[in-house]
Amino acid sequence: MILCLGSESGDHIIARMRSAENSGGYWWLDCDVDVSAGAFPGCFTANFLASDFPPFRKQLQLLYDQLWGEASFATLEGQLEFRLVGDARGHLAVGGTAVFLPRAIAEIEQFERESLECRNDASGGTA
């Protein structure tokens, strides 16, 4: 499953979930992350908590509904942090990257559903 903020061919933050694992009562999502900002591309592997995504999705939905404000994503261990900012005129940016929020919200919802399916499969039916 893939979460893409921005454009795959332009500036973006892309997370590709490889697996989900329960460790100590927390669901960790093993992801490959690809970041491209202007002339600065980079890739790394990170483990995110499944619980990192629902608050960000809710902030994105509010940003989409109001067109102003911000939505922030930050992980427990600081592997990835960014903000999307709306200017009340319909322009949204994350580090200078234009983002289409309806797609981003839908992809986060799909990311959450598929990570839940992985967690359910791994735990025998209940996450």
MITIVEX-953457 format. One record per residue (C-alpha): residue number from 1; residue in three letters; x, y, z. Coordinates in steps of 0.1 Angstrom, whole numbers, plus 5000, padded with zeros to 4 digits. Layout:
<nodes>
+-----+-----+------+-------+------+
!   k !   r ! east ! north !   up !
+-----+-----+------+-------+------+
! NUM ! Ala !    X !     Y !    Z !
...
+-----+-----+------+-------+------+
</nodes>
This chain:
<nodes>
+-----+-----+------+-------+------+
!   k !   r ! east ! north !   up !
+-----+-----+------+-------+------+
!   1 ! Met ! 5000 !  5000 ! 5000 !
!   2 ! Ile ! 5012 !  5035 ! 4991 !
!   3 ! Leu ! 5006 !  5069 ! 5006 !
!   4 ! Cys ! 5017 !  5098 ! 4983 !
!   5 ! Leu ! 5016 !  5135 ! 4993 !
!   6 ! Gly ! 5025 !  5156 ! 4963 !
!   7 ! Ser ! 5032 !  5142 ! 4928 !
!   8 ! Glu ! 5052 !  5110 ! 4922 !
!   9 ! Ser ! 5069 !  5128 ! 4893 !
!  10 ! Gly ! 5075 !  5160 ! 4913 !
!  11 ! Asp ! 5080 !  5171 ! 4949 !
!  12 ! His ! 5066 !  5145 ! 4972 !
!  13 ! Ile ! 5066 !  5124 ! 5003 !
!  14 ! Ile ! 5058 !  5087 ! 4996 !
!  15 ! Ala ! 5054 !  5060 ! 5022 !
!  16 ! Arg ! 5052 !  5023 ! 5010 !
!  17 ! Met ! 5041 !  5000 ! 5038 !
!  18 ! Arg ! 5060 !  4966 ! 5036 !
!  19 ! Ser ! 5045 !  4950 ! 5067 !
!  20 ! Ala ! 5028 !  4955 ! 5101 !
!  21 ! Glu ! 5039 !  4940 ! 5134 !
!  22 ! Asn ! 5026 !  4940 ! 5169 !
!  23 ! Ser ! 5054 !  4947 ! 5194 !
!  24 ! Gly ! 5047 !  4954 ! 5230 !
!  25 ! Gly ! 5010 !  4961 ! 5223 !
!  26 ! Tyr ! 5018 !  4987 ! 5196 !
!  27 ! Trp ! 5013 !  4982 ! 5159 !
!  28 ! Trp ! 5044 !  4992 ! 5139 !
!  29 ! Leu ! 5043 !  4997 ! 5102 !
!  30 ! Asp ! 5075 !  4990 ! 5084 !
!  31 ! Cys ! 5077 !  5015 ! 5055 !
!  32 ! Asp ! 5100 !  5026 ! 5027 !
!  33 ! Val ! 5099 !  5064 ! 5025 !
!  34 ! Asp ! 5108 !  5084 ! 4994 !
!  35 ! Val ! 5111 !  5122 ! 4998 !
!  36 ! Ser ! 5118 !  5146 ! 4969 !
!  37 ! Ala ! 5120 !  5184 ! 4975 !
!  38 ! Gly ! 5134 !  5203 ! 4945 !
!  39 ! Ala ! 5170 !  5191 ! 4939 !
!  40 ! Phe ! 5171 !  5171 ! 4971 !
!  41 ! Pro ! 5158 !  5135 ! 4968 !
!  42 ! Gly ! 5162 !  5109 ! 4995 !
!  43 ! Cys ! 5150 !  5074 ! 5005 !
!  44 ! Phe ! 5149 !  5057 ! 5039 !
!  45 ! Thr ! 5133 !  5029 ! 5058 !
!  46 ! Ala ! 5112 !  5038 ! 5089 !
!  47 ! Asn ! 5088 !  5022 ! 5113 !
!  48 ! Phe ! 5057 !  5042 ! 5121 !
!  49 ! Leu ! 5031 !  5036 ! 5147 !
!  50 ! Ala ! 4997 !  5028 ! 5131 !
!  51 ! Ser ! 4983 !  5054 ! 5155 !
!  52 ! Asp ! 5004 !  5081 ! 5138 !
!  53 ! Phe ! 4980 !  5083 ! 5109 !
!  54 ! Pro ! 4944 !  5089 ! 5121 !
!  55 ! Pro ! 4952 !  5123 ! 5138 !
!  56 ! Phe ! 4969 !  5135 ! 5107 !
!  57 ! Arg ! 4940 !  5124 ! 5085 !
!  58 ! Lys ! 4915 !  5143 ! 5107 !
!  59 ! Gln ! 4937 !  5174 ! 5105 !
!  60 ! Leu ! 4938 !  5170 ! 5067 !
!  61 ! Gln ! 4901 !  5167 ! 5065 !
!  62 ! Leu ! 4896 !  5199 ! 5085 !
!  63 ! Leu ! 4922 !  5217 ! 5063 !
!  64 ! Tyr ! 4903 !  5205 ! 5032 !
!  65 ! Asp ! 4869 !  5216 ! 5047 !
!  66 ! Gln ! 4882 !  5251 ! 5058 !
!  67 ! Leu ! 4910 !  5257 ! 5033 !
!  68 ! Trp ! 4931 !  5274 ! 5059 !
!  69 ! Gly ! 4952 !  5262 ! 5089 !
!  70 ! Glu ! 4976 !  5234 ! 5091 !
!  71 ! Ala ! 4980 !  5197 ! 5094 !
!  72 ! Ser ! 5011 !  5182 ! 5110 !
!  73 ! Phe ! 5025 !  5147 ! 5109 !
!  74 ! Ala ! 5052 !  5137 ! 5134 !
!  75 ! Thr ! 5063 !  5102 ! 5145 !
!  76 ! Leu ! 5072 !  5091 ! 5180 !
!  77 ! Glu ! 5108 !  5086 ! 5171 !
!  78 ! Gly ! 5111 !  5116 ! 5148 !
!  79 ! Gln ! 5118 !  5097 ! 5116 !
!  80 ! Leu ! 5095 !  5120 ! 5096 !
!  81 ! Glu ! 5079 !  5153 ! 5104 !
!  82 ! Phe ! 5062 !  5177 ! 5081 !
!  83 ! Arg ! 5033 !  5202 ! 5079 !
!  84 ! Leu ! 5007 !  5212 ! 5053 !
!  85 ! Val ! 4996 !  5248 ! 5054 !
!  86 ! Gly ! 4965 !  5262 ! 5038 !
!  87 ! Asp ! 4962 !  5299 ! 5029 !
!  88 ! Ala ! 4924 !  5303 ! 5028 !
!  89 ! Arg ! 4925 !  5308 ! 4990 !
!  90 ! Gly ! 4927 !  5271 ! 4982 !
!  91 ! His ! 4965 !  5269 ! 4980 !
!  92 ! Leu ! 4981 !  5242 ! 5001 !
!  93 ! Ala ! 5018 !  5235 ! 5006 !
!  94 ! Val ! 5041 !  5211 ! 5023 !
!  95 ! Gly ! 5076 !  5223 ! 5020 !
!  96 ! Gly ! 5066 !  5240 ! 4988 !
!  97 ! Thr ! 5048 !  5210 ! 4974 !
!  98 ! Ala ! 5013 !  5214 ! 4961 !
!  99 ! Val ! 4991 !  5187 ! 4975 !
! 100 ! Phe ! 4956 !  5175 ! 4963 !
! 101 ! Leu ! 4939 !  5168 ! 4997 !
! 102 ! Pro ! 4910 !  5146 ! 4986 !
! 103 ! Arg ! 4935 !  5121 ! 4972 !
! 104 ! Ala ! 4958 !  5124 ! 5002 !
! 105 ! Ile ! 4928 !  5119 ! 5026 !
! 106 ! Ala ! 4916 !  5089 ! 5006 !
! 107 ! Glu ! 4951 !  5074 ! 5005 !
! 108 ! Ile ! 4956 !  5078 ! 5043 !
! 109 ! Glu ! 4922 !  5061 ! 5048 !
! 110 ! Gln ! 4933 !  5032 ! 5025 !
! 111 ! Phe ! 4966 !  5031 ! 5043 !
! 112 ! Glu ! 4948 !  5028 ! 5077 !
! 113 ! Arg ! 4924 !  5001 ! 5063 !
! 114 ! Glu ! 4952 !  4980 ! 5048 !
! 115 ! Ser ! 4974 !  4983 ! 5079 !
! 116 ! Leu ! 4944 !  4972 ! 5100 !
! 117 ! Glu ! 4940 !  4942 ! 5076 !
! 118 ! Cys ! 4977 !  4933 ! 5081 !
! 119 ! Arg ! 4973 !  4936 ! 5118 !
! 120 ! Asn ! 4942 !  4915 ! 5118 !
! 121 ! Asp ! 4959 !  4888 ! 5097 !
! 122 ! Ala ! 4990 !  4888 ! 5120 !
! 123 ! Ser ! 4969 !  4886 ! 5152 !
! 124 ! Gly ! 4944 !  4860 ! 5140 !
! 125 ! Gly ! 4915 !  4884 ! 5135 !
! 126 ! Thr ! 4917 !  4912 ! 5160 !
! 127 ! Ala ! 4941 !  4941 ! 5160 !
+-----+-----+------+-------+------+
</nodes>
